[in-house]
Amino acid sequence: MSDISERKQTEQAMAFHTRLQAALAAFGRAGQGASLEELYRQTVELAIDALGFEAALLIEVQSSNEEGNVVAGITSTGQPDVHWPDALPLSRDNLARLAMERGEPAIGELPPLLDETMKGWTQPLQTLCIPVNEPDRCWGLLYVFQSDQVILSEACLQGLSSLADTLASATRRERDQREMRQADHLRLIAGRAANLGGWSYDPHSTEVHWSDEVCAIHELPSGCRLTGEEALSFYLPEYRERIVSLVEACARAGMSFDEEAEILTAMGNRRQVRVIGNAVSGTSNDVREVQGAFQDITDQRHIEKRLARSHEQFRQLSDAMPGIVWTADKNGQLDYANRRFHAITGITNDVFPGDGWVHALHPDDVVRCMEEWRNSITKQEPYDIDFRLYHKSEDDYRWYRVNADPVRDEQGQVYKWYGSTLDIHDRKVLEEELTQAADTLSRTLESITDGFFTLDRNWNFTYFNLEAEHLLRKSRDKVLNRSIWQVFPELSGSELEKRYRRAMAECISLTSEQYYAPLDTWFENHIYPTEEGLTVYFRDVTERKRSADKIEFLAYQDPMTHLPNRRLFQERLERIIATSQEAPANAGVMLIDLDHFKVLNDTLGHSRGDQLLKAVARRLESLEEEGFHTARLGGDEFAILLEHLPPSLEEAAFRLKRVAEKVLALLGKPYESENLGLQRTCSIGITLVDPEGDSMEEVMKRVDLALYDVKHRGRNAVSLFDPDLQAEANARAWLERNIPAGIKTNEFIPYYQPKMDSEGRCVGAEALLRWIHHERGVISPGEFIPIAEETGLINALGQSVLRQVCAQMAHWTKLDALDGMAISVNISARQFHERGFVDEVITIVEETGIDPARLQLEVTETLLLDDMNQTVEKMSALRNLGISFALDDFGTGYSSLAYLKQLPLDVLKIDQGFVQDLPDDSNDVAIVQTIIALAHSLGLDVLAEGVETAEVQDFLIQEGCRVFQGYLYSRPVPAEDFERYLQNLDDPANSKSE
């Protein structure tokens, strides 16, 4: 006998494979028409029937891979029934995690999570977990169970894997088919709802196929097949050529199209349609077919037209409205405003949407307006607010009342906002004015310093302000709605009661001052009748009554010195003038001014100045007698009015002058008894009052001129007004008027005086100003320069002269006449310290084109009385340009070695006052020698002015001075004469012949 066990095993294996392949094939065929639930059930049954397992469980894994849903489970016949759970927590099953991670079967013991489920099984179970894999994920897990004694064969494992793969393919195919069916169903529904269908055209057979929806649109039965010509015949004639060209272009060149047209249906109805076509290519890339969509858009176009008409009607209606109308979407974004909004604000609809309209709001209203609007949008509640809107035509803001209501759909959701705006500016302004007026009146009545109350016709208090409470010492709570005669019984029978009753009875206003004994107070009462009763204003005038004398004193007396003030002095003077005209009598006036009082105030302080003024007042009071009236007019100015002078004018003037001299001496004595430790002088101007006719203004004008004369002559003296003073004043006024006119008409002409060196050469000239008046002829600088300095005209005058000189220098330069000479121009301290002086000089130099090195500016020592640092800065700026500086009249003013070291000077000019008496005056000799030595030590050139004799020139040369100026050489002459002078110097023959 032979061993056939191996053959038997092979036969059994082959038989198992045959059964398994047949079972899998049957499973695949069954899955093509089965539902997913049937496939799940067949899978677990096949695991038991074909593969011999005792139990099987199929789980669909969720996307998170953390849990699985049980979709099928079964046990073999004879095994205990199992109640499978609905889901399993795969995150706690190591076997499941291993199978999903590796993508291949995993073998192990029964998972703990199934212990409770399989507790009816007595023998140990072996578990095999097979993953059901799709291309991109693990779809599910197939658990199979059998006893531990059974050994799994390789064929069994392969069968399980094949079963899992077949299941994956079947589920994927079933899911795809179900999604396709759903998509077809949705397309059918969408096509019917949208009147949309499909069509195709075979360019070879010219056949057209329409879907049921397209047939319905043409009002034809479903399934109609037409030729191209038949299909084209449904289009209106004007569209056919266009449709043919589009279809042919698509069939020929693959050009897609999307066109709207009109058709006439089989039932004779016109329809607007949309036709879409695309080419379908064959294997050789030629167009095999044209396919597309066909949609009936008739209703859509009708709706759009009706909607457009509705929108247009809304816009026409809103544009015709006098107020602003606007709309917004559901989110509150404004999308339209009518023409009125643009006319008012200037904001157009292209800028308006979104937040563009916010630019029209008043800046103070933006935050409040936007917050309220957002609240209305959020709560879906009506919007109601007042704000200010910009008006382009008025370039201002106006008040508007704005309302907006939400519009809701059938579900109650807001989809639109409609708003309107009403101009309430006039009403708002009126309300604000009324409110402000009421508030103002209330605040005024409560804050005024007058007491105020009102009475009705029954004499009851109806209003009682705070000041009334304070003045009458009664609380308003105890006064209101009570009779005045009950609250103030002491008024009964008084004069004030009579006035109250008369005012109400006769309807007249009354004013009175009454003493109220209970409060020891004087009241000023103003009583006014009204329709309701009486209105009473009152105030405490006790202090005024008690201060009447003091007020009188303050009105006519100087509070510091207690002397009569200017007002009382003028009234007395006017009274004397008026009396003298009725009964002629002589009187005189003195005007006293303390010398250098401002200096005292600035150095010793105002308190010492006040003490001096009081001491002067006491001394003047000591002279008072009948007809002698003293007054303080203000500041350090006092006046004396002297009556009863002798009848003769000469004697009256003599008497007035004697008294004035007495006053001068008295005020000039040391103020020892007053403990001031001071001695001050004064200046006094005096004049007589003309008894035949005078005025206060004329008297004060004359005495002012007399005082001015004293100050001009050195102070500490008495001056009686002389008609010549008036002439001088008139002359001064004439100069002040004519200097500006002279500048405009170029009447101020620079003359030139040469500067000579010790060799007899002209090294320069000084430009000296002359006024050639068109009526008066030549006017001396001594007359007009001081006036120009005082009035500030010196600035314009100096600028004019500098420009003329520079222009003349430019002319001489062209003629080659200067030959290295420098021309000097005098600059006043006031002109120098003007803010734009440096820029003016630079501008003139640049405009005239002269060489700055040929220009020299002469300044005096008065320049140093102001800001030294600023002076040095300005001089340095000009000196850096090449302009040189000469210090004129050195030794006559604020001479100081300190400033000489700081100033960027080039020349010291010795004043002619030190030169004229040389060499005879030993003092002048010493001064001149000192100045020359000082200049040489500082590296400065020195020039002597006023040289008139050869003897003086020789002395100066001997002392080291090499440049001179004076009549010895030439007087100041016009520019033309100066040119001839220079020519004569160059040509000695001409000089000798002249």
Sequence and secondary structure as in RCSB ss.txt:
>XXXX:A:sequence
MSDISERKQTEQAMAFHTRLQAALAAFGRAGQGASLEELYRQTVELAIDALGFEAALLIEVQSSNEEGNVVAGIT
STGQPDVHWPDALPLSRDNLARLAMERGEPAIGELPPLLDETMKGWTQPLQTLCIPVNEPDRCWGLLYVFQSDQV
ILSEACLQGLSSLADTLASATRRERDQREMRQADHLRLIAGRAANLGGWSYDPHSTEVHWSDEVCAIHELPSGCR
LTGEEALSFYLPEYRERIVSLVEACARAGMSFDEEAEILTAMGNRRQVRVIGNAVSGTSNDVREVQGAFQDITDQ
RHIEKRLARSHEQFRQLSDAMPGIVWTADKNGQLDYANRRFHAITGITNDVFPGDGWVHALHPDDVVRCMEEWRN
SITKQEPYDIDFRLYHKSEDDYRWYRVNADPVRDEQGQVYKWYGSTLDIHDRKVLEEELTQAADTLSRTLESITD
GFFTLDRNWNFTYFNLEAEHLLRKSRDKVLNRSIWQVFPELSGSELEKRYRRAMAECISLTSEQYYAPLDTWFEN
HIYPTEEGLTVYFRDVTERKRSADKIEFLAYQDPMTHLPNRRLFQERLERIIATSQEAPANAGVMLIDLDHFKVL
NDTLGHSRGDQLLKAVARRLESLEEEGFHTARLGGDEFAILLEHLPPSLEEAAFRLKRVAEKVLALLGKPYESEN
LGLQRTCSIGITLVDPEGDSMEEVMKRVDLALYDVKHRGRNAVSLFDPDLQAEANARAWLERNIPAGIKTNEFIP
YYQPKMDSEGRCVGAEALLRWIHHERGVISPGEFIPIAEETGLINALGQSVLRQVCAQMAHWTKLDALDGMAISV
NISARQFHERGFVDEVITIVEETGIDPARLQLEVTETLLLDDMNQTVEKMSALRNLGISFALDDFGTGYSSLAYL
KQLPLDVLKIDQGFVQDLPDDSNDVAIVQTIIALAHSLGLDVLAEGVETAEVQDFLIQEGCRVFQGYLYSRPVPA
EDFERYLQNLDDPANSKSE
>XXXX:A:secstr
    HHHHHHHHHHHHHHHHHHHHHHHHHHHTTS HHHHHHHHHHHHHHTT  SEEEEEEE TTSS EEEEEEEE
 TTS      SEE GGG HHHHHHHHHTS EEEE  GGGTTTTTT  S EEEEEEEEEETTEEEEEEEEEEETTS
   HHHHHHHHHHHHHHHHHHHHHHHHHHHHHHHHHHHHHHHHHTEEEEEEETTTTEEEE HHHHHHTT  TT E
EEHHHHHHTB HHHHHHHHHHHHHHHHH   EEEEEEEE TTS EEEEEEEEEEEE TTSSEEEEEEEEEE HHH
HHHHHHHHHHHHHHHHHHHHSSSEEEEEETTS EEEE HHHHHHH   TTT TBTGGGGGB GGGHHHHHHHHHH
HHHHT  EEEEEEEEETTTTEEEEEEEEEEEEE TTS EEEEEEEEEE HHHHHHHHHHHHHHHHHHHHHHHSSS
EEEEEETTSBEEEE HHHHHHHT  GGGTBTSBHHHH GGGTTSHHHHHHHHHHHHT  EEEEEEEGGGTEEEEE
EEEE SSEEEEEEEE HHHHHTHHHHHHHHHB TTT SB HHHHHHHHHHHHHHHHHS  EEEEEEEEETTHHHH
HHHH HHHHHHHHHHHHHHHHTT  TTEEEEEEETTEEEEEEEEE SSHHHHHHHHHHHHHHHHHHHHS  TTTT
      EEEEEEEE TTS  HHHHHHHHHHHHHHHHHTTSSSEEE  HHHHHHHHHHHHHHHHHHHHHHTT EEE
EEEEEEETTS EEEEEEEEEEEETTTEEE HHHHHHHHHHHTTHHHHHHHHHHHHHHHHHHHHHHT STT EEEE
E  HHHHTSTTHHHHHHHHHHHHT  GGGEEEEE GGGGGS HHHHHHHHHHHHTTT EEEEEEETSS   HHHH
HHS   EEEE GGGTTTTTT HHHHHHHHHHHHHHHHTT EEEE    SHHHHHHHHHHT  EE STTT   B H
HHHHHHHHHHH HHHHHH 
